[in-house]
Amino acid sequence: MRFFAKPVLSEAEGLRMTFTRRVTENSVKTVEAIKPDWKWGTFIGFFLPFLAATVFADTNPVKTESQGNPTVTPAVVQSPDTKQGLKFVVGSHGLDSLSFNGQSLLVSLESGELQPQKSVFRAVLDALVPRSSPRAATPDIKADTVDLSYPWGRISCAYGKRDDRLTMRLEVSNTSSEPLNEFSLRLMELNFPCVPDGGTLEAGMFGFGFKGPEWPLDRWPASIPSVADPLFVVPIIRADFGTGVLNFCSDDLECSVGIPHTTNPPDGTRYPLVITCRDIKPGTTRVFNVSLRFGPAGAGVQDLSGDLLERYAGKYPFQVDWKDRRPIGAIFLAGPQINVPSNPRRWIVNFGQIDITNDKGKAAFRAALLKLADNSVQVLKDTGAQGMITWDPEGEEFPGACYYGDPRLVPTLAPEMEFKNDGTKSVIDEYFEKFRAAGLRTGVCIRPQQIAMIDGKPVHQDTDDDHATEVLLERIGYAKQRWGCTLFYVDSTTTATIGGRSYYPDVFKAVAQAYPDVLLIPENESMRYFAYSAPLNSYMHHKITSTPAGARLVYPKAFSVLMAPDGDRPEDHHALVSAVRRGDILLFNGWYKGDGAEKIKRLYEEARRLSEVGSQSSNQ
């Protein structure tokens, strides 16, 4: 995470701006990382209206329902005494009708068919070059069961009902000699009476999911995926359509559920319900259980899917054992606003006027750095902090590549940090020792990417999940052994592949299990990250004032590190006090005394007083 700074007006102002400059740049970096190739984006943009008009168009006439041959009726609200609750009819290809409290949710027979989910690319080709009709589903001799045949095997879907829950049990048999790595099925396409609100429980990049699922489905924030993958989040997608609420769930946590797009823009009322199944080995059969759980208007996620939340927390239990929730100070030793030839690492001490080209200058650098450490210790102690994180002990000689996030490279990228000035310890070791001697925790910024030196410059290399785990373990082990670090901000926790997905939560699970006595603070978050870490969110940039609601539905003890270098704003004061009372940790500028540090101190004091009053009241 990077921060931009204005030209130095004063040392304190320059130091403050060094902190605040960095998130903004990284937000741009992250957005750029997840943008698809422009040609593909142009392609999709050109064909999307065409797709809506051709591939997804409803061409079947609406028919009235008869006793002998049930079809779909228009979406009308019927009398509550005869049409309350969930009602559906299973035909030979899928659902022939589906309604909740008299509200029909299928617009045609085709809408209820069980069928393979087309990719956008496949849909475009089929629209441009019509293909022969696919093999129709064959009715099974068992009631309410539909079979689909493929060259590689067979899918059997058994429909069932439990109260207001439509269940679907899918048996997927791979009779081929090759593994079936992944495939998607469209279970049905629902037609809602209005644009539904909803979403996933995913926390989202930079905490945009902190309010919970409450956006119109056709206008989800870019940070919130339209698919709930159980590897990252509880597989639930919620849709509130005014007259009722639907939770689309993977009951056994084995497949992803998704509502990927609307098929009738700009109205935005029709949506396919899609599941994605993985890892069907040759000659095997796997079972996937999904459900559509309906409830009255106002029903919450827990009301309809409390059992699923508990099942997920049981499968991926909360493992963060970090009782200290006092604030953490951020310290930045370098910044791109410094441009002094004799100071190539851009150290900010002495207003950047540092000469590391000779021993005299290195001695002056050592004295200035240790003075900064002394001042920081005083600020942290006065504020009541538990410790600090230093972002750039390697310096910032190459701004385009930092943060390097590899403390092992300090001797290579910033050799003046190893200067001993006839002493027994290098200056960087003395720096960290001052904080430990004051009873404060220490930490550094690390990254899961590997660094390669190309033409004399460090270049970040993308890593897969397994390699990212190894990189983090090595860097944490080094900083922990050399400087006693236990606080680790993990920068750039997304892959560089198209889509820029977050690293799998198992990366942080493995690191947390290897080092149970450290606090991991990943930059980009997934809901399941909260089981192993305290992800970073920015109050300063995005007004995030709490751990995401979706995360706490699953993990009530989950907490975040909230970036609040300037303290609180009056309109958010009570929200941040509440966040502190619930265990969130505030991150502030920890190397100079300012209004931000004073506000942080007052927030914690007020939270402590309120907690004491509440405790006394409960004991009376």
Stockholm file with secondary structure:
# STOCKHOLM 1.0

chainA/1-620         MRFFAKPVLSEAEGLRMTFTRRVTENSVKTVEAIKPDWKWGTFIGFFLPFLAATVFADTNPVKTESQGNPTVTPAVVQSPDTKQGLKFVVGSHGLDSLSFNGQSLLVSLESGELQPQKSVFRAVLDALVPRSSPRAATPDIKADTVDLSYPWGRISCAYGKRDDRLTMRLEVSNTSSEPLNEFSLRLMELNFPCVPDGGTLEAGMFGFGFKGPEWPLDRWPASIPSVADPLFVVPIIRADFGTGVLNFCSDDLECSVGIPHTTNPPDGTRYPLVITCRDIKPGTTRVFNVSLRFGPAGAGVQDLSGDLLERYAGKYPFQVDWKDRRPIGAIFLAGPQINVPSNPRRWIVNFGQIDITNDKGKAAFRAALLKLADNSVQVLKDTGAQGMITWDPEGEEFPGACYYGDPRLVPTLAPEMEFKNDGTKSVIDEYFEKFRAAGLRTGVCIRPQQIAMIDGKPVHQDTDDDHATEVLLERIGYAKQRWGCTLFYVDSTTTATIGGRSYYPDVFKAVAQAYPDVLLIPENESMRYFAYSAPLNSYMHHKITSTPAGARLVYPKAFSVLMAPDGDRPEDHHALVSAVRRGDILLFNGWYKGDGAEKIKRLYEEARRLSEVGSQSSNQ
#=GR chainA/1-620 SS CCBCCCCCSSHHHHHHHHHHTHHHHHHHHHHHHHCCCHHHHHHHHHHHHHHHHHTSCCCSCCCCCCSSSCCCCCSCCCCHHHHCSEEEEECSSBEEEEEETTEECCSSTGGGBCEECCCHHHHHHHHHSCCCCCCCCEECSSTTEEEEEETTEEEEEEEEEETTEEEEEEEEEECSSSCEEEEEEEEEEEECSSCCEEEECCCCGGGTTTTCSCEEGGGCCTTSCSEECTTTSCSEEEEECSSCEEEEEETTSCSEEECCCCSSTTTCCEEEEEEEEEEECTTEEEEEEEEEEEECTTCCHHHHHHHHHHHHHHHSCCCCCCCCCCCEEEECCBCTTCCCTTCTTCBCGGGGCCCCSSHHHHHHHHHHHHHHHHHHHHHHHHHTCSEEEESCTTCCSSTTTCCCCCGGGHHHHCGGGGCCTTSSSCHHHHHHHHHHHTTCBCEEEECSSEEEEETTEEEEECCCHHHHHHHHHHHHHHHHHHHCCCEEEECCCBCSSTTCCBCCHHHHHHHHHHCTTSEEEESSCCGGGGGTCCCEEEHHHHCCCSSCHHHHHHCTTCCCEEECTTCCCGGGHHHHHHHHHTTCEEEEECSSCCHHHHHHHHHHHHHHHHHHHHHHHHHC
#=GC SS_cons         CCBCCCCCSSHHHHHHHHHHTHHHHHHHHHHHHHCCCHHHHHHHHHHHHHHHHHTSCCCSCCCCCCSSSCCCCCSCCCCHHHHCSEEEEECSSBEEEEEETTEECCSSTGGGBCEECCCHHHHHHHHHSCCCCCCCCEECSSTTEEEEEETTEEEEEEEEEETTEEEEEEEEEECSSSCEEEEEEEEEEEECSSCCEEEECCCCGGGTTTTCSCEEGGGCCTTSCSEECTTTSCSEEEEECSSCEEEEEETTSCSEEECCCCSSTTTCCEEEEEEEEEEECTTEEEEEEEEEEEECTTCCHHHHHHHHHHHHHHHSCCCCCCCCCCCEEEECCBCTTCCCTTCTTCBCGGGGCCCCSSHHHHHHHHHHHHHHHHHHHHHHHHHTCSEEEESCTTCCSSTTTCCCCCGGGHHHHCGGGGCCTTSSSCHHHHHHHHHHHTTCBCEEEECSSEEEEETTEEEEECCCHHHHHHHHHHHHHHHHHHHCCCEEEECCCBCSSTTCCBCCHHHHHHHHHHCTTSEEEESSCCGGGGGTCCCEEEHHHHCCCSSCHHHHHHCTTCCCEEECTTCCCGGGHHHHHHHHHTTCEEEEECSSCCHHHHHHHHHHHHHHHHHHHHHHHHHC
//
